[in-house]
Amino acid sequence: MAKATTPADLTITPRDLRFGRGTQMRRWWLNDDPYATAFYNALSVTFPKGEGFFVDSVRAFRDGTPPQLRSEIQAFIKQEVIHTREHVAFNRHVTDQGYETAPLERDVDEALALTKGRPPIASLAATMAMEHFTAMLANQLIANPKHLAGGDEQAAALWRWHAAEEIEHKGVAYDTWMHATKDWPRFKRWRNKSIVMVATTVKFFQGRRRGMLDLLRQDGLTGPKVWARLAWYAFGNPGMARKILGAWIAFFLPGFHPWNHDDRKLIGLAESDYAAAVLPEAQRRVVAAA
């Protein structure tokens, strides 16, 4: 079994925060940009069912793990449960704007159904790959303020909070996978995780593309110009897909571990933003006057 490199001083802290309650967000809440808004809306629709899948997949291998990892799994589960609650609330905003999200939810169901009838280790492998994917997105989302620039305060705070916790627990599923496959030959482990990551990447891009196009269609935006604009958003400016390419490639290299890149400093940056956003206005004035 390869030695895990999760920092010994890492603390995974579930932050029980609530966003957007009693506030009105714009239909195109991210800088009045339908394309940027569609990306985050389509992604959010996947989270309630997707994160439930992640929790079940990791929990299935909790017994027998070392005490530190077992504690991290517990904190991971708590974080994911709170994420689910907040994205359910966020998704109500999406539907309140008149968007029909049932087709996007069916797409999630179909993707998760691919693991039905397979051994639990297959679900854990899919979770391990998706957790690396979300950690890559989270890093970019916080590191480059351009991604959420111009967004409604509460919505932007939600995404920064979620991203911070994705960074914080980014090694949990991977460490669980490494423990569960500790008796596998190294090549078998590498081959399986690589196949799963490639399949996950294809499914992720296909699913988010379909979801964004569907939401944009409901805004009356269709045709080749829309497809080109989506490609530019992903690979040009702000270019999230382009900017995570290096981290994606690193997943396949010998000695990979999510914590080979320690980006915990981004958590502090995010916390300063979302803490300000969730404080009630009256409390902000008190804090400012103190």
N, C-alpha and C positions, 0 to 999 in steps of 0.2 A: 504494500500500500504506500503510495507516495505521501510524503509528509505534507500535511495541510499547512497553509501559511496565513490562516486567519489571525489577525493581531491578538496577542494574549490580553491586551488591555481593552479590547472591544466591548462596548456595552450596547446591547440592542434594547432600545427604550420605546415601548408603545406610547405614542402621544395621542391621547384621547381628545382630539380637537374636532370641532364642527365648523363647516364652512357654508356660507350662502344662505343660512336660514333667515327668512324674512327679508331677503333682498331681491331686487329685480335685476337680472342680467340682460344684456342686449342679445338679440338673436345671434348676431355675429359678434360674440363677446370678445374675441381676440383681435383687437385692432381693426374692427369692422371688416375683417378679411374672411370671406366665406371659405376659402381653401384652408387657411390655418385653423379656423373654427371647426371645419369638418374633420380635420385630422384628429384633434383632441376629442371631439364628440364621438367619432367612430371608435377611437381607442377606449374611451370610457365605457361604452356600451359592453365591451368584452370583459370588463373587470369583475363584475359580481360573480358570474359563473366561472370565469377563469381563475380567480383567486380562491374560490371554493375548491376547485380542482387541485390547485397547488397545495392548499392546506391538507386535503385528504391524502395526497400523494406523499407528502413528507411525513405526516403523522403515521402512516402505515409502517414506516421504518424507524420510528422513534425508539421503540423498545430495544434495549441492548446497546444503544449508543453511549459513548463516554458522557459523564455528567455535564461537562461544559457544553458539549454539542446538544445534549438533551435540553439544557436550559435555553440555549439559543433557538432550538426548535419551538419551545413554548412561547418565547418572545416573538418569533417569526409568525406563529399562528395568531397571536393577539394583534399584531400589526396588520396582518392581512384581513382579519375580521373587521377591524375598524376601517380599513381601506374600502372594503365592500360596502359598509354602511354609508360612507361618504359618497361613493360613486353611485349608489342607488339614489341618493338625494340629488346629486349632480345630473343624473340621467333623467330625473323628473323635470329638471329645467329644460333639457333637450326636447322631451315630449311636449312640455308646456308651450314650446315655441311652434308646435304643430308638426314636428318631425315624426314620421312613422319609423320606429326602430325595430319592429318585428323581423324584417328580413336580416338585419344585422345580428339579431339574437339567434336566428336559425343558423346562420353561418357559424357562430360560436358552438352551437349544439353539434353541428356536423363535424367540426374540428375535434371536439372533445370525444365524440363517438368513435374516433379512430383508435382509441385506446381500450374500448370496451372489449371484454373477452380476452385481453392480453394480460400477461403477468404484471403484478404491481410495479415491478422494476421498470416496465415500459412507461408507466405514468410518471415515475420518479425521474426518469431520463428526460421526458418531455418537460417536466417542471424545471429541472436543472438547466436545460437549454433556454427556456423562456425567462427564467430568472436572470440569466446572463444578458439576455436581450433587453429586459426592462432596466437592468443596471446600466447598460450602455446608453440607453435613451435618457435615463435619469441624470447621468453624468453630464451629458450635453445640455440638457434642459436647464440645469443650474449653472454650469460653467459659462454658457453663452446666454446672457440676458436677452438677446435678440429674440429668442424663441417665444417668450411670453410678453415681450414689450407691447404696451398698449392694451393689455388684457384687463378685463374687469377685475378689480382688486381681489374679491373673494375667490373667483375662479382661478386666477393666477396663484393665489396663496395655496389653494387646494393642490394644484399640480406640483408646486415646489415642496410642500409637505410630503406628498406621496413620493416624489423623487428622492428626497432626503432619506426616507425610511427604506426605499429600495436599495440605495447605496449601503445603508447601515447593515441590512441583512443579506447582502448579495452573495455571501459565501455559504449560507446555511444549506440550501438545496444541494450545492456542489459538495460540501463536506458530507452531507447525508448520503449522496450518491457514492462518494469515495469509500465511506464506511460500508455501505451495502454491497459494494463490489470489491471489497478488500482481498477476496480470494481469487479474483479474476486475473488472468495474465494481462500485462500492461497493454499489449497490442489489442486484445479483445476489448478492453475498456476504452482505449482511444478510438478504435474503429466504431464501436457502438455510439459513443457520444458524438463523434463526427457525423455519422449518418443522421442521427437525430437532430443535430444542429442544422444541417443543410435542409432537411425536411421541414423543420420548424421555421427556418428563414423563408423558404418558399411559401409556406402556408401563411406566415405573418404578412408578407407583402401582398399576396393575393387577397387575403381577407380585408386588410386595411384599404387596399385599392378599391375593392368592391364596395366597402362601407362608405368611403368618401364619395365615390361616384354616385351612390344611391342618395346620400344626403344632399349633394350638390344638385342632383336631378330634381329633388324636391324644392330647391331654390330656383329652378328654371335654368340651371347651368348644365348644358350638355354639349357633346360634339368634340371634334379633334382639338379645338383650342383649349377646352377644359382638360383634356388628357395631357396636353403639352404643359399647361400651367401646373398640373399636379406633379409632373416629372421635374419641372423646375423647382417647385417647392421642396421636393424630396432630395434632389441631387444638386440643385443650384443654390438658391437663396431662400431660407436659411440653410438648407442642405443637410438636414439631420441624417439621412441615409448615407450620404457621402462622408460625413464626419465620424460616424461610428465604424467605418470600414476597418480601420486599424485594430480597434478593440475586438471586432468580429474575427479577424484573421488570427489574433493572438490566442483565441480559444483553441485552435488546432495545433498550437506549438507544444513541443515537449516541455514539461514542467509548468504548464499553465495552472494558475489558480486565480480566482477572481480578485483576491487581495494582493496579487503581485503588483497591482497598481492601487496604492492607498490614497483614496481621494476623500477621506473623511473631512477634510477642511471645507468641502462643499456643503456638508451638512450644516455647519455653522452659518454659512452664507444664506442658505435657504431659511434657516430658523429665524434669522433677523428679519427676513421679509414676511414670512407668514405669521409670525408672532405679532407684528405690527398690524397686519390685516385683520386678525381675528379679535383683537382687543376692541371692546365697545368704544365708541367715540368719547363718551364721558370719561372712561377710564384712561384713555389716551391723554386727555387733557390733564388729569391728575398726575399721571406719570411725567408728563412734560413739565409740569409746574414744580415737581418735587426737586 
